[in-house]
Amino acid sequence: AQSVTQLGSHVSVSEGALVLLRCNYSSSVPPYLFWYVQYPNQGLQLLLKYTSAATLVKGINGFEAEFKKSETSFHLTKPSAHMSDAAEYFCAVSPPSGNTPLVFGKGTRLSVIA
Amino acid sequence: GAGVSQSPRYKVAKRGQDVALRCDPISGHVSLFWYQQALGQGPEFLTYFQNEAQLDKSGLPSDRFFAERPEGSVSTLKIQRTQQEDSAVYLCASSLAGDQQYFGPGTRLTVT
């Protein structure tokens, strides 16, 4: 079975500061990993995905994540936070075959302080 | 083209009522997924279709939940005899074979 743990249900950063959202996964097979963002009353939007190619993955809006197999981690970072980054972020895992259900973490709410 | 759409966006039901939630996937997308997102939680898988075939319904919480996709396009999630614990946002996602999942805006169900 696969699972995802997101450390910190709420993270608060100042505008312009580094954003670091943590995600650790558990999987018996090499996984696919995803980060999604959810704005209030909206669906999930894909930020980036790891599908066994490059371990450093760049996504939209300046976000990136690094797959570290030894640490079973896939942390999301952004060098400089913008007010518009305030949202809920979800890490998800799936088997490496596509077209399979995603297993999500509980989410981390990011607040950006002016 | 248009994204995944869901209707209604909001639904209030009295306990014991039946509800039907609709999902219109992106045209041509083979796979369709339903997820349930409780308040303050991440989405949890309910069921999955490939074309009209329901390949996995292991996430449906009880036999009051039923999903169909009769022509391999639009899908309906039906909940019979709704209970308060059914209150959640129901998300639909669609994908091409092996591609990412594209999510709709969700239907927020409140059972009173």
HADDOCK unambig.tbl for C-alpha pairs under 7 A between the chains (distance, minus, plus):
assign (segid A and resid 42 and name CA) (segid B and resid 105 and name CA) 4.73 0.50 0.50
assign (segid A and resid 43 and name CA) (segid B and resid 103 and name CA) 5.70 0.50 0.50
assign (segid A and resid 43 and name CA) (segid B and resid 104 and name CA) 5.31 0.50 0.50
assign (segid A and resid 43 and name CA) (segid B and resid 105 and name CA) 3.95 0.50 0.50
assign (segid A and resid 43 and name CA) (segid B and resid 106 and name CA) 6.03 0.50 0.50
assign (segid A and resid 44 and name CA) (segid B and resid 103 and name CA) 5.63 0.50 0.50
assign (segid A and resid 90 and name CA) (segid B and resid 42 and name CA) 6.99 0.50 0.50
assign (segid A and resid 97 and name CA) (segid B and resid 98 and name CA) 6.82 0.50 0.50
assign (segid A and resid 98 and name CA) (segid B and resid 98 and name CA) 4.12 0.50 0.50
assign (segid A and resid 98 and name CA) (segid B and resid 99 and name CA) 6.39 0.50 0.50
assign (segid A and resid 99 and name CA) (segid B and resid 31 and name CA) 6.79 0.50 0.50
assign (segid A and resid 99 and name CA) (segid B and resid 97 and name CA) 6.02 0.50 0.50
assign (segid A and resid 99 and name CA) (segid B and resid 98 and name CA) 5.14 0.50 0.50
assign (segid A and resid 99 and name CA) (segid B and resid 99 and name CA) 6.91 0.50 0.50
assign (segid A and resid 101 and name CA) (segid B and resid 45 and name CA) 6.43 0.50 0.50
assign (segid A and resid 103 and name CA) (segid B and resid 44 and name CA) 6.90 0.50 0.50
assign (segid A and resid 104 and name CA) (segid B and resid 42 and name CA) 5.69 0.50 0.50
assign (segid A and resid 104 and name CA) (segid B and resid 43 and name CA) 6.18 0.50 0.50
assign (segid A and resid 104 and name CA) (segid B and resid 44 and name CA) 6.93 0.50 0.50
assign (segid A and resid 105 and name CA) (segid B and resid 42 and name CA) 5.68 0.50 0.50
assign (segid A and resid 106 and name CA) (segid B and resid 41 and name CA) 4.88 0.50 0.50
assign (segid A and resid 106 and name CA) (segid B and resid 42 and name CA) 4.33 0.50 0.50
assign (segid A and resid 107 and name CA) (segid B and resid 41 and name CA) 6.67 0.50 0.50
assign (segid A and resid 107 and name CA) (segid B and resid 42 and name CA) 5.79 0.50 0.50
